[in-house]
Amino acid sequence: MFRLSSTRNLCNILAAVFIFFTGFGQICWAAFSETFETRRSVYLICMPLILITCVICAITPNIWLLMVGRGIQACGTSSLVTIGSGIIADIYELTERGSAYGNFYLMYTFAILLGPLLGGYFTQYFGWRYVFWYLAILSGIVYIAILLFVLETFNSNNSNESNESDVEGSQIKSSTSRKRFNPFLPFKLLRYPNITISVLYISIVYTFVQIPLMVVPKNFPEKYGVSTSTLGLLFIPSGIGLMVGSFVGGKCNDLVIKWEKNKRNDDDLIQPEVRINCIWISTILVPVVYILFGWSFESGFHISILLVLWSLGTFGIQIIFNTISTYLVDSNRSRSASVSAVFHCIRLFVEAINSILEAPLEEYLGIMWMFTLFSLIIVLSNLLIIAVFFKGRSWREKMDK
């Protein structure tokens, strides 16, 4: 009753299906939101979809139906981060937006931390199907809360602090007036060099959130004698690093903007690239920490040292993540949901590639040199964000002409 006949390959395909539909769904919902000028309606469509697919997954008799259910479920859950980013851009001013995104991603990372712990508990004591029953109940509660308390925030008159191109603006107005839905419309944003380069940069950096998640479960039980029941506890320090990084990154973002505002006494003169000043320490911290992580593991250092390094690494990554995601919204406030969707879609695409490459790289190079390789890639990728910092304004001005 509680087990499905499957293979490891089918389980990997199941995970890949969820990642693919999450990325594709974000693009579609962002286009829907900005074509039909709505945020709330997307939530009201997606929450029942999530609830129904949770029930399907809970009662599925085979892995094929589970795969279909998870694919559709991913389409529903994909809207939550994208539309949430759009809502924050709708209601918060430039000087408050950094902290708002910091708090938003703080709760998001808290859910990532809590999810495996609750999932492990339900699976061990009740069976994996009860995870989906729990999520179905939770989805119903959230749907009722949205119905009663969440108002429409979309504002078609939103100004864009970055002086977004008149051509792009006219396309938005034309699109919304004709109500022609194009699910791939957000990808047009990739013609802006500052967007493409920033998205590529954060996708590379975020690799180090995913790689340890694959390395630790495979290697720590044998190396450090960690039992299956306590393995989930090892993820707590990295989750705390993400949460603290979200909070600190948000506060730092707003402090930089307020300092610039006091300096210039005019919001219109504040350029979005100013936010990037928040990440310079993290651009050094992240590769150094993960080089030490790989070498410490191979050298047999105590597990507490690796957990501290892991926490410092995720702290630095999340500061970069918050800063660049807020910068992207500042640069394209009138299409905040779309730029967030493109950002997360490409990040998930890179994540899928990493999932394929991690195992052979670990086998061929070993953990120490694999972490060293990825760290050197991040060091080189810092040149991308340096280019955006110095050239971002001129690139946007050329697009405006």
Secondary structure, 3 states (H helix, E strand, C coil): CCCCCCCHHHHHHHHHHHHHHHHHHHHHHHHHHHHCCCCHHHHHHHHHHHHHHHHHHHHCCCHHHHHHHHHHHHHHHHHHHHHHHHHHHHHCCCCCHHHHHHHHHHHHHHHHHHHHHHHHHHHHHCCCHHHHHHHHHHHHHHHHHHHHHCCCCCCCCCCCCCCCCHHHHHHHHHHHHHCCCCCCHHHHHHHCHHHHHHHHHHHHHCHHHHHHHHHHHHHHHHHHCCCHHHHHHHHHHHHHHHHHHHHHHHHHHHHHHHHHHHHHCCHHHCCHHHHHHHHHHHHHHHHHHHHHHHHHHHCCCCHHHHHHHHHHHHHHHHHHHHHHHHHHHHHCHHHHHHHHHHHHHHHHHHHHHHHHHHHHHHHHHHHHHHHHHHHHHHHHHHHHHHHHHHHHHHHHHHHHC
